[in-house]
Each structure stands twice: as C-alpha cells, then as structure tokens.
C-alpha cells in the first residue's frame, strides 16, 4: 500500500508563497490519481486539488484556482502543491491523499498570518 509523507508547511505572511511536497513509498504516484486536501481550524476537510494519471489532468477548487499548482515528479516519486498569494483562510493542515483508497499522510501545517 502506498504511504505518503508531507513536508514544506510553515508560517508565512499574507501574500506569500509555500511549496508543499508529498513523498511516496510503497507505490508510485504516477499510478494513482493524487490529491491535496486541507482542514482549517474548526472546519471540515476540504478538497484542494487533484491530478490524474494522464498528462495535464489537473483540477482545482475554486478557493485556490489561479493561486495553486499541483505537480508530480515521477522520478522522485513525489507530489507537490505550489501555493501563491496566500490568504489567512488558507491556514490549515494540508494532506496528500489517494482519495479513492482513503489513504492520506500525516499532514503538514500551513499558517498564514497578517
């Protein structure tokens, strides 16, 4: 079973950028539809973005569209999420996930402060 470990979170000011990474083991990210989801303080889990197995097969939530880019490095077996123009409402724990299998990592905290 694929296992996922996220990194790259941290504290950033409004308008800043962060690049989140997800390292996979026990399986190849290229074999799965991969996703990022997040959970803000006191909020439910929210889907952020997904990437299918085909080229250019990406989709984004309206809340991050135009500010986020999901990408995959098959050689490094990693999934990334570049987040720009961060807002306070982007604060939360970000998880890399294989949604159809119910698999996700332990998460990485992103805090956006004004």
Phi, psi and omega in degrees: 000138180293141176238144189233137178228119181269154175205170174103356178288174179165195180257136181213150178281157176307134181093351181279187183227154173216150174239116179266143179235152178227116179263131183250147172219158181077007180177166183255132179299336181288346182268354186234153163283118186254150183220161166244134173230163181216158176225111178282164180300122180074011182245164176281165177298135183235130175288138182249309186196154177221152175229125178279184182278344180273162180292135177070012183271080182232153179211148185227149171292149180303329184293340181237356183302131182090347180243347184238148175224121176264141180210166184223139175244102184294326180294321179270352182056049181230155174241140181232159173222112175270122180243124180242167178048050186295145180242162180300328180288355174277353179300136178161182174264127182257131182240139168272140188210153165251093193298320185290345178253357181068027182254134172209163181277193183275346176094158175225134186278131173242125178236121179249121186236145175265000000 
